[in-house]
Each structure stands twice: as C-alpha cells, then as structure tokens.
Amino acid sequence: MTTLDPAPAPADVREQAPVREQSPVDGEPCVLLKLGEVVLKGKNREQFERRLADNVRAAVRPVARVDVIRRHGVFILRKHDADLATMERVAQRVTDVMGIVWAHRAWRVGKDLASVERAALELMDGRTGTFAVRARRRDKRFPMTSMELDRHIGALVAARYGQPVRLKDPEHTLSIEVDRDEVFVYSGGLPGQGGLPVGMSGRALVLMSGGIDSPVAAYRMMRRGLRVDYLHFSGMPFTGPESIYKAYALVRELDRFQGGSRLFVVPFGKAQQQIKSSGADRLAVIAQRRLMLRTGEVLARRLRGAALITGDALGQVSSQTLTNITALDDAVELPILRPLVGMDKVEIMDQARRIRTLTISELPDEDCCTVLAPRRAETKARIDDLRQIEKRLDAGELADQLAGSVQEHRPVYGDTAS
C-alpha cells in the first residue's frame, strides 16, 4: 500500500542537505520525487501521473532535459552524464511543480550491499549529531529486510564516525530505497507544493487586481489543478501604467507554478467614467465589479475557461458582505471561485509572503478601483437596482467591447529582460 508523505512545509522553508563535491563510488546523482494526493486517484491515477510528468519536464527544461521514470508513487529524474550541480538545480526547480510533496537529491547506486555501504558512508562523512537510517524496500527480493538494512547501515556509520543513533527526531536522516534495478540513497530533501498537477482540473480566469489577495487566490487554485489565465483592469487612460507593471510582475512570479501564463489587460477608465455618470452613487463599486465579472466571463469563454477566480474574502472590507457577494454572483453564469473566502488578512499575507508575491503587491500604484471609491461603501446592494444601472449602461454590449480591447502579455518566470 502506498502511503502519503507528510504535508509540505511552507514554500520558503528548505531543508538543505550539503552538496557533495565528491560522488560516492559508482554513484549517479539523480532526483527522487515523492507524490502527494495523486497516489489516491485510483483508476484515474495513470492520467494524473502522466500530466504531472509532463509538467515536471516542462518546468526543468530550461535547466536540463531529464528522463522522468515513474515507479510506485515515486518519480525518478535522471540525466545521462549529469553533474551534481545540474541535478541540484533540477531539484530546486521542481519544488515549484504542483503535485510534488518532496524532492530528494539522491544517489543512484548498484543493487548490492557494498554499493549501499559506500554511498551511506560518503553521505554521512563530515556530519555531526544524532542520526537515524530509514530503509524502504519497493523490491522485496532484496536479501535484507528494511529493518535489517536500517540496523546494518546504522551500525556501520556509528562505528566509522562515532555518531549516536536516535530514532526519534534525529538531526540527520539517512534514507535508503531499494527499487527494481537500483538503490537510492539520500539525506534531507526539499519540500514541494503538494496539491494536484496543473491542468488536471481544467482552466479558469483570475481577476488580477495587483493587490495582495488575487495572487494568493491564483496560487491556491493552481494547487488544486487549475491552469489559470489572468485578467487585469487598468484605470488607463486616466491613470498611469504602474498597475500594469505590477500585474505583469505578479504573473511572472506566479508563472513558476505552471508555465505558459497569459496576462490580459483591459483599459477600464472610460467604462468607469460611464458608471460614474450613470447615477450609480453608492452602488458604483458593486456595479463596477459586476462589469468586470461580465467582461471576465466573455474572455473566459473565448479562452475555454470554466470559471472565474477572485480574491474575495468574506468581511475583509466593509463591502465584502454576503449580500454583496450574492449580488456579484448574479452578474454572470460562470461559477465564481473564491478560495480565500474564509481566510483573514494575516493568513493571506502569510501565504503571499511564502509564494514571494507580497513584496510586489505592496509596491505603490494607482489602482483603478479608487476612481469610484465612495465615502461610504454599500453593504446591502439590491440586485434589482444593479440591473437597472446595467440596463442604462447596456452592460452586456459594454462587456463585449471591453473583452475585445484586451492586450495580451506572456510573462515568463525567470525572464527579467521585460
């Protein structure tokens, strides 16, 4: 029976095993990937693993072209004549791929006890403190049981280096995995993102404001297997381009989780002017958001997206009431996903910090939403009143025009030339 590894640590926490300049005798550096909930997908598991393998190849391609070997809930990344530094970069890069729980920099050695002994001693050389050996036999034909291998290698390391064995909470864990044709030996690892492979749950469109919330919402839905595109509403021509720069930088940072991201920008200033002159008064902000959703729905259907994603969180600001959220849902037929709805600002900021979008979101810019900000926000918007405003605006036609005016950008993670 395959078991799940522990839930991944935050994205900015890395358990770093030191890079060895000298390789174990007869050893080959590789990367061993542990999968999360993918292994629970039953008859659909094959499809999930194929998508995950494709995503891994695409993510590491700028670093190296690797072979992805799938075995028993584990992926093995190998490259012919790979050097240690290259596989180290591969391991670092693959931790951003959704569906991976752990990435271990491992040594692939021969399936004999002498090779395992040499690799274990090399990996533990120079380390101090307590240690434990954890062996796993995926191939039960290996002559020693997991427990026998634990004890044998543990005694060997303790005798050579004088390190004390501690089975509970050791300072170092030496892992040995006996596979079909080889044995993998490693110590330490890099936590991944967990979740599901991007693309397995379909496609959706994120309304990207440039603030703190929407990037986190995008991340959380990518982690649930959605491939996302991004839609940003700029206040141009009545505001500067700063909000576009921020949206671009945010999407570029988020692109490391899926690759191939697309950012669509709509000049929204003139539409805001029309809303302001329509007599919307305190309903202006809600009317504006409904128009954004309508525009998003038109674009999402063109992109074959099945949902819209927003960064709404219930009660975070005075206008984010259940009544107003219901009024927003009424504007479109596509489902609106709100992955942050039950989170508070501290939780959202903590996650934004972990995925490295917080600093970008906090950069100053002239947000388009401030153009219509009333002195007092409406907390109980009436749907009938909003529909009357939209009738005066011919909101359906206006949404089509706005969706037709989008400018497409393709921010690429790691590309700093733009």
N, C-alpha and C positions, 0 to 999 in steps of 0.2 A: 504494500500500500504506500502510495506517495504521500508525504506529509508536507505541509506548508512551512516555509521558513518564517521567522519572526517578521512582524510588520516592519517596513523600512524606517530607518531613522530619518530625521529631517534632512532636506536636500543639502544643507550647508555643513552637515556633520560627516566627516570622513575618517574611518579607522584605517590609518595608513601603516601598512607593513613596509619596512625599509626595502628599497630597491637594491638587489644584489648585483655587484659588478661581475662576480664570478658565478657561472652557472653550475648546477650540480652535474656530476658525471653522467653522461648520456641523457641529460635532461633537455627538454624543449619548452621554452616559455609559451604559455597559452593563457586564455581567459576562460574561466568556468562561470557560467551564468545560472543562477537559481531563479526559477519562475515562481510567481505568486499564485493568484486565484485562477490563472489559466489552466492549471492542472486539475481544476474541479469541473471542467466544462463537459465531461462525459463524452458523448458521441460527437460533439462539436469541437473537441479539443484539437483534433488534427487541423481544422481550419484556423483556429486561434494561433496555434504554433506556427503555421505557415506564414500568417500575416506578421507575427512577431519576428520571425527570422528575416523576412523582407525588410522590416523596419530597422532591425539591427544592421543589416548590410548597408542600407542607405545612410544610416547615421554615422557609421565608421568609415565610409568610403573616402572622405577627404583625408583620413589618417592612413588607412591601408585597406586593401581588398583582402578580405578574410573568408575562409571557409566556415560556414555555420553548420555544425554537426548536432543533430537533435537526438537526445537519448534520455528516456525515463524521467522527464521533467527537468532535464538539465540541457543547456546549450553549451557546446564547446567551440570556442573561436580559435582557429589555427591559421597560421600563415607560413608558407614554405620559406625557410631560412629567415624567419622573423628574429629580430634582435629584441633584447629585453626592453629597451626604451620605447620601441614601437608598440609592443604589447601593453606597456604601461599606459600609453596614450589611448590605445583602444579601450582599455578598461575604464579609464576616466570618462571617455566619451559615451560609452554605452550605458552609463548610470543614468543618463537623461532619457533613455528609451522606456516608455510606459510598458509595464508588464514584467519588468525585471526587478527582482527583490534584492539580490546581491550579485556583485561582480567580484570574483576572486582571481587575483593574479597567481596562477598556478604553474607548477612544473609537471610536464607530462613525461613519465619515466617508464621503463620497461616493467613488465608484469612479473617481476621476480623480487624476492625479499632483499637481495643485495642492493638493487637499484633504489628501492624504497628507503633503505637504511642510509645510503649515501645522500639522497635528497633531503631526508629529515635532518641529518646532522648539519648539512650545509645551511639549511634554512634557520636552524636554531643557533648557529655559530654567532657569537658576539652578543647574544641576548642575555639579559639578567632578569631575575624574578621568577615567580612561580609559573608553571605551565601545565597543560593537560593535552593529551592526544585523543582525538576523536576520529575513529575509523568507521567507514561505511563500505559494505560490500554490495555493489549492484550485481556483481557476478559471484554467485555463491560457490562456484567451482574453485575459487582461490583456496589454497590448502589451510589457511589460518582463518579463524572466525574474527569478527570485528573486535571482540573483547581481547582475544589473544594478540591481535596486532597492536591494540592500544597498549597492552602491558609490555610487549616486546620492545616497541619503539620508545615508549616512555622510559623503560629501564636503560636503554641504550643512551638516550640523551642525558638522563640524570647521571649516568656513570661517566660520560665524556665531559660534561660541562658543570656538573655539580649543582644543577638547578633543581629545586624542590618541586615535586608534583603536587598540584592542588586541583582536585576535580571540580570543586565548586568555585566559581568566579576566579579562574586563573588569570594572570596578567597576560599570558600568551596561550593561544590555542593552535596546536598543530593538527591540521585536518588531512586525512588520507582517504581517498575514494577509489576503490577498486572497480574498474569498469571492464567492459568486454575484452578490449585488446591492450589496455594500458592501465597505469595507476596515476592519479593526480594527487600531488602533494602541495599544500599551501598553508599560509598562516595569515590571518587577517583578511579583510575584504572591504569593499566599498558599497555602502547601501544605495539601492536604486530607488525608483519612484513607486514601484508596485503598480496596482491597477490593471487595466486591460490594454491590449495593443491598440494604438491609434488607428482608426479606420474600421474597427470591428463593429462599432455601434452606429455607423452612418456618418452624416455630415450635418453641420449646423453653422449658423452665422452669429458671431458675437458682436453686440453693440459695444464698441470700444470707446470709452469716454476720454481716456487719458488719465483718469484718476487712479485710486488705489484698488478699487473693488473689481472692475471689469477684467483686468489681467488675471486676478486670482480666480474669478469665475471661469475664465477660459481654461486655465490650468486644470481646475477640478473636473471640467467636462472632458478635456483631453485624457485625463487619467481614467475616465470611465469609457474610453474607447471611441470618442467622437473625434473626427477630423474637423477642424474649425477654420472658417474664414472670418475676416474682421471687417467691420463697417464703422467708420469714424465720421462724425458730423462736425464740420468746421464752421465757425462763425463768419468765414470769408463771404463777401468782400468787406465786412465791417470789423473784422478782427484780423490780426496778423497770422502768419503761418506756424507760430510756435506750437499750437496744439497738434498740428500735423506732424511736426518733428518728434514730439513726444510719443504720439501713437505709433509712428514708424519705429522708434527706438524700443518701445514696449513689445511690438510684434516681433522685431528682430531677436529680442531676448527670449521670447516665448517660442520662437521657431526651433529652438534646440530640442523641444519635446516632440516635434512632429515633422519638421522639414517641409519645404514647399508652401510656406504660408503666403496668403494673399491678403493685402490690406486695400480696402476700397474707401475712398474719401469722397464725401458729398459736401459741396459748398452750400451751407444751410442758412446763411444770413438773410437772404431775401425772403425765404419762406418764414423765417421768424418775424420779419417785418410785417408780413401779411397776417400772421397770427395776432400780432400786437394791435393791428388796426382793425381786427375783426370784432372787437368788443369782448374778448375772452376774459379780460380782467384777472381775477384770482385763479381762473381756470387755465390761464395761458400756459403754465408749465406742464400741466397734465395734457393739454391739447397738443403741445409740442412733442411730448413723449409718445403720444398716440400716433402722431405723424411720423416720428422716427421709426416706430414699430411697423407702421404701414409700408414705409419705404424699405425697411429691412425685409419685410415679407415678400415684396416684389422681387428684390435682389436675390433672396434666398431661393425662391422658386426657380429663378434663372440658373442658379448655381447647383440646383438639385439638393438644396438643404432641406431638412425635415423639421427644423426647429430654430427658434431664436434663443439666444442666451444673453441675459443681462446680469449686472452686479447688484440687483436689488437685495436689500436686507431689511426684513420687517422691523419698522420702528427706528431704524438707524438715524433717519432725519424725519422731521415732522410730517413731510408729505408722503412718507412710505407707510401708509396705513393700509389695513386690509381692504377698506372700501376703495381706495385709490388703485391698489394693485388689481382689484376686480375690474375697475374701470379701464385699466390698461389692457387686461386680457380680452376685453370686449372688442378692441380695435382690430384684431387680426384673427385669422382662422388657424394659423400655425401655433403649436404649443410654445409657450414661453418658459424656458428652463431658468430657474433661479437657484443655483447651487449654494448661494450664500445666505439664503432667506432666514435661517435660524442662527447665524453667526453674529457676534458683536464686533465692534471696530477693532478691539485689541486682538482678537483671533484672526481677523482678516489681515491686519498689518503684520502679524507674526508670520503668516503664510506668505505674504508678499515679500517679506524680508528673506525667507528661505528660498524663494524662487528667483530672487535678485531683481524684482521689478519695483520695489518700494522706493529706492533712490531716484529712479527715473520718474515715477509717478509724482514725487514731491517737488520736481522741478517746476518753477513758475511758468504759467501760460495764461492766455486769455480764453477761458472756456466759453463755448457758445451758450451754455445754459444760463450764464449770468446776464445775458441780454434781456431775458424775460423774467428774471427773478423778482417776484412781488415782495412787498414789505411783509405780508403775512401769507403763508402757504395755505392753500385749500387742503383740508384733511378729509373731507367727505364729498368728493366730486360725484355729481349726478350724471349717470350715463346719458340720459336724455338731453341734458344741457350740452354735453360734449358733442353729441351727434348733431345738434343744431348748429354749433360752431363749425363743424366739419362740412355741413351742408352748405354754409355760406362760403367756405373756402374751396369747395369742390375738392375735398381732401384726397379722394381716390385718384383723380387726374393729377393732382399735385405730387402725390407719392410716385406715380409713374414717371413724371418729369424728373423728379429728384433721382430716382433709381437710374434713369437714363443719362444722368450727368456725372456719374461716378468716375473717378480716376483710379486706376489700378496700380498698385505698387507691390513689389515682391521682396520684402526684407529677408535677408538670408543671415542666419546665425553665424557669427564669426566674421562677417563682412563689414569692415569698418571704413571702407572706402566711400560709402554713400553719405 
